[in-house]
Amino acid sequence: MKTSKLKLKHQIWLIFFCSIVIFTVMEFYFFYSFSNLTQKRAANYGNQMIEQTRRKIDSVFNDIRVSTSIAVNSKLIQEFSVVDDDYKRAFDSGPYALDLMEYMRSFNSYVNGIVINDIQGRRLYSLASASGDIFFLNRYEAFIRKYKEDPSLRDQGMFTTMLKDDRTETEQFFYIAPIVEAIGGIYFSQITGYCTVMVNMEKMQGLVENTELTPNSTLYILNSRDEVIASTNSNARGTLFRDVLSMDKDILLNGVIEAIDGEDILVQVKGLEQADGWRVVSMIPVHELTADMNPMRKVSIVVGIGIILSMIITGSFFMNNLMRPLMGLVMDMKKVGRRDMGFRIKVRFTNEVGLLACDINRMMDEMEEMTRDMFNTQARLYESELSQKQAEFAALQSQINPHFLYNTLNCISSIGLEYGSREIAQITFCMSKIFRYSIKKDDLVQIREEVDCIQAYMKIILIRYENKFSMELDMEDRLLEMQTPKMILQPIVENSVYHGLERMDEGGRLLITGSIDTHGDVCFCITDTGRGMEPEELAALQLKLDTDSPERAPDGQPAKGIGLTNIHNRLRLLFGEGYGITIESRFGHGTTVTVKIPQLLNGRKPLEE
C-alpha cells in the first residue's frame, strides 16, 4: 500500500516507528563499534608498553655489543691473545686488557663479568660477584664450545641460551664475540680468542619489573628457544607460551585476544633487534584495560532507552496538538522563503499557531517598511558624507595658499625699503612665479612644477637672510614627470625656515630630497639642522596630526600652526590612511618631516581609482 494513501496520522506514526528502528540499529552498531574501539585501545596501550620495554632491552643489548666490539678490536687485547712473551703479557697488554674489562663492567651495570680466552687456553677475567665462578666450570666450557664452533660467530657476536649453575641453582646467559687479529701478525685475519660477557640477570629482572602495566598483567623476555630470561611472573616457564607463540607473527605483533585459564588476555609479541630470535611478550587482561569504559556502556543503554521513550511521547504530542496546524503554517512559510513579497500566511486556526501566523504577517509588513526606510536612509547618508568630504577637502586646500603670500610680501617690503636694488626685482620675479603656480586650478601637478616653486621660494629666503644658511635640493629624475597634489612641500619648507633655522645664530642647513621607498611610494624628506622640538612639543604636534579635524585641538581649543595638519589631512582625504606626514625631531639637533604619497602616472587621479 502506498504511504501517500495513508492518513497523515498514520504516516507520522510510520515515520516515528522507522526512526525508532533506525535508532535501535544505530545503538547496536554503537555497541559493536565500541567493542572494537575498546579492543583497539587495549592493543594500542599494550603495544606502547611493550615497545618501551623492547627499546630499553635493545638499548642494553646494544651497549653490550658496542663495548664488547671496542674491546675485541683493541690492539692490546689482540696482542694479548697472540703474544708469546709472558713478560709483555704480564706488564703490557695484560694490565691494559684487565683495565679495559674493569671499565666495561663498571660503566655498564648490566655486565656481571667478562672473560677473555685465547686459542692457547690462556684466560683473563674481571668478575663482579661470586656468580662469575661459572666461567671455571666444565659445564660452562662444554656449553660455550658449541657457540665457538658456530661459523656465523665470526661475522658478529651472539647472545647465548640459558646455562644453569647446579651449584647455585641459578641460570645465566652470555654474549660471546670473537677476537679477530688485525694488527698484521702471523695470525692476521684469524680468530685468536673470544670475549665472553655475563649479563646481569638481576638487572634484567628489575628492568622488566619496573615496566608500568595493569595490576595483573605479565611481561616476559624470551630467548630464541622461548626460555624465560626475565618476567614479572616468577613462576613463568616456556611451556606456557608454546600454544600462543605458534601463531602467525603479524597477528601477534598487532595483538591477539586469547582465552587463557578462562580469561580474555591480550597477547602481543615484539622481536628484539639486537638479539636474533629473542622476543618481548606482554599478556594483559582485557577487562583491566576496559574497566573504565563500562560505566559509559551503562549510561549509553539508559540514554538509548530514554531517547526511544521520548520519541514515542513526542510523536503522540505532535499528533494530537501541533502537527496539523503546523503543517499548514510550514507550507505557507515555504512560500515566504521563496521571497514572495506580496504573500501573507493564511490564518487557519485560532490557537497559538493562529496567533503565530498573525505575528509573522505583522513582522513581514514591518520588515518591508524597515527595508524601504533603510535604503532611503543609506542613500541620504551617502550623499551627506560625500558632500561633507568635498566641503572639507575644499576648506583644507583653501587654507594653504594665502599663508606664504603674506610672509613674502612683508619680505619684499622690508628689502625694498632698505636696498631698492636688483634683489627686489629677483624677489618680485620669484614671487610672481610662486603666485601663478599657487592659483592654478589643477588639483594635481607634475613634481617638476612643485620643485620649481620650492626653488623660487629658496631664492627668496637666501636673499632675505643673506645666505645665513645653506639650502639643497636632491630629487630623483624619475620623479619629475610624476604627479603630486599642489602646494604640499612649500609650507613645510617654510616651517623649517621660520621655526627651525631662523632661530639659530649662524649656520644651518636645509635639505629637500625625493625618492621611491621599498613599497613603491613617493617620499619627500625636508630636513633642517635647526633648534628642533622639545619632546612635549613634538608629542603635541603628532597628536594634532592624528586628529581628524584640523580646525580644533583635542582639548577643544583652537589649534596653532595648522599648516602641517592641513597638508596631512588633505593627503589622507586624497589617498587614504596609509599616506600623509610623519615628523621626527630632537631638541638641538633639528627636524625631519617626511611626506608620503603614492606614485601618480599619466594624469591618473586618486579619486578616480
Protein Blocks (a to p, Z undefined) as FASTA:
>chain_A
ZZklpcfklmmmmmmmmmmmmmmmmmmmmmmmmmmmmmmmmmmmmmmmmmmmmmmmmmmm
mmmmmmmmmmmmpmklmmmmmpcblklmmmmmmmmmmmmmmmmmmmpmkbgbdcdddfko
pacdddfbfklmmmmpmklmmmmmmmmmpmklmmpccdddddddfklopacddddddddd
fehpakgoiafbdcdddddfklmmmmmmmpccdfkbccddddfkopafbdcbfkbcfklm
mmmmmpcfklmmnopaddeehiacdddddddfklghiacdddddfklmmmmmmmmmmmmm
mmmmmmmmmmmmmmmmmmmmmmmmmmmmmmmmmmmmnopakbccddfbfbfklmmmmmmm
mmmmmmmmmmmmmmmmmmmmmmmmmmmmmmmmmmmmmmmmmmmmmmmmmmmmmmmmmnop
aklmmmmmmmmmmmmmmmpcbfbdcfklmmmmmmmmmmmmmmmnoomaccdddddfklmm
mccdehklmmmmmmmmmmmmmmpmbgciddddddddfkopacdddddfbebjafklmmmm
mmmmmpmblkbcfkopacehjllmmmmmmmmmmnojkbccdddddehiapcdddddddde
ehiafklZZ
